[in-house]
Amino acid sequence: MGSILSATGSVLHPNSNEGSYKINYLLGRFIIFEDGHVQQHESWTISCVGSSCLVITNEVNGRLIAAEPVQVIVGTFPINSST
């Protein structure tokens, strides 16, 4: 199981709004399979702010489009641990 720990950068047109929006936070979990395939687990949430200070917080439905380089820091945690 993996979790998004931090995200920085900007995305385009979140929630069908025009323009570029800076990421405040991105929350989500994902599953990494043994073959390397990654799958979203449950819904993800993004909060971002536009140049007019409009803050949008919503579930991620579909893809996010980067407006500039985006850095996402993730952590992985074992689902079944024998410790």
C-alpha positions as CSV (number, residue, x, y, z in Angstrom):
1,M,0.0,0.0,0.0
2,G,1.3,3.4,-0.8
3,S,0.3,6.9,0.3
4,I,0.8,10.3,-1.2
5,L,2.8,12.3,1.5
6,S,3.3,15.6,-0.3
7,A,2.7,17.2,-3.7
8,T,3.9,20.5,-5.2
9,G,3.4,22.2,-8.5
10,S,0.4,23.4,-10.5
11,V,-2.4,21.7,-12.4
12,L,-4.6,22.9,-15.2
13,H,-8.4,23.2,-15.2
14,P,-9.3,21.4,-11.9
15,N,-13.0,20.8,-11.6
16,S,-13.5,22.4,-15.1
17,N,-12.2,25.8,-13.9
18,E,-10.0,27.7,-16.4
19,G,-6.3,28.4,-15.8
20,S,-3.5,27.1,-13.7
21,Y,-4.0,26.2,-10.0
22,K,-1.2,25.7,-7.4
23,I,-1.5,22.5,-5.4
24,N,-2.2,23.0,-1.7
25,Y,-2.4,19.3,-1.0
26,L,-3.1,16.0,-2.7
27,L,-4.3,13.1,-0.7
28,G,-4.6,9.5,-1.8
29,R,-3.6,5.9,-1.5
30,F,-2.6,3.4,-4.1
31,I,-1.8,-0.3,-4.4
32,I,1.5,-1.5,-5.9
33,F,1.2,-5.0,-7.3
34,E,4.1,-7.5,-7.5
35,D,4.4,-7.0,-11.3
36,G,4.9,-3.2,-10.7
37,H,1.3,-2.2,-11.8
38,V,0.0,0.7,-9.7
39,Q,-3.7,1.2,-9.1
40,Q,-5.6,4.0,-7.3
41,H,-7.1,2.8,-4.0
42,E,-10.3,4.7,-3.0
43,S,-10.9,8.3,-4.0
44,W,-8.1,10.9,-4.1
45,T,-8.6,14.5,-2.9
46,I,-6.9,17.7,-4.2
47,S,-7.0,21.2,-2.9
48,C,-5.6,23.9,-5.0
49,V,-5.7,27.7,-5.4
50,G,-5.9,29.9,-8.5
51,S,-4.5,33.4,-9.2
52,S,-7.8,35.0,-8.0
53,C,-7.4,33.2,-4.6
54,L,-10.2,30.8,-5.5
55,V,-9.6,27.6,-3.5
56,I,-11.0,24.4,-4.9
57,T,-11.1,21.2,-2.9
58,N,-12.6,18.2,-4.5
59,E,-12.2,14.5,-5.3
60,V,-10.0,13.6,-8.3
61,N,-12.1,12.3,-11.1
62,G,-10.0,11.1,-14.0
63,R,-6.6,12.5,-14.7
64,L,-4.8,15.6,-13.4
65,I,-3.0,17.6,-16.0
66,A,0.3,19.3,-14.9
67,A,0.7,23.0,-15.7
68,E,4.4,22.8,-14.7
69,P,6.7,20.2,-13.3
70,V,4.9,18.5,-10.4
71,Q,6.7,16.7,-7.6
72,V,4.8,14.0,-5.7
73,I,6.4,12.3,-2.7
74,V,5.0,8.9,-1.8
75,G,5.6,6.3,0.9
76,T,4.9,2.6,0.7
77,F,3.9,0.4,3.5
78,P,3.5,-3.4,3.6
79,I,0.0,-4.7,3.7
80,N,0.9,-7.9,5.4
81,S,3.7,-7.6,7.9
82,S,5.2,-10.5,9.8
83,T,6.8,-8.3,12.4
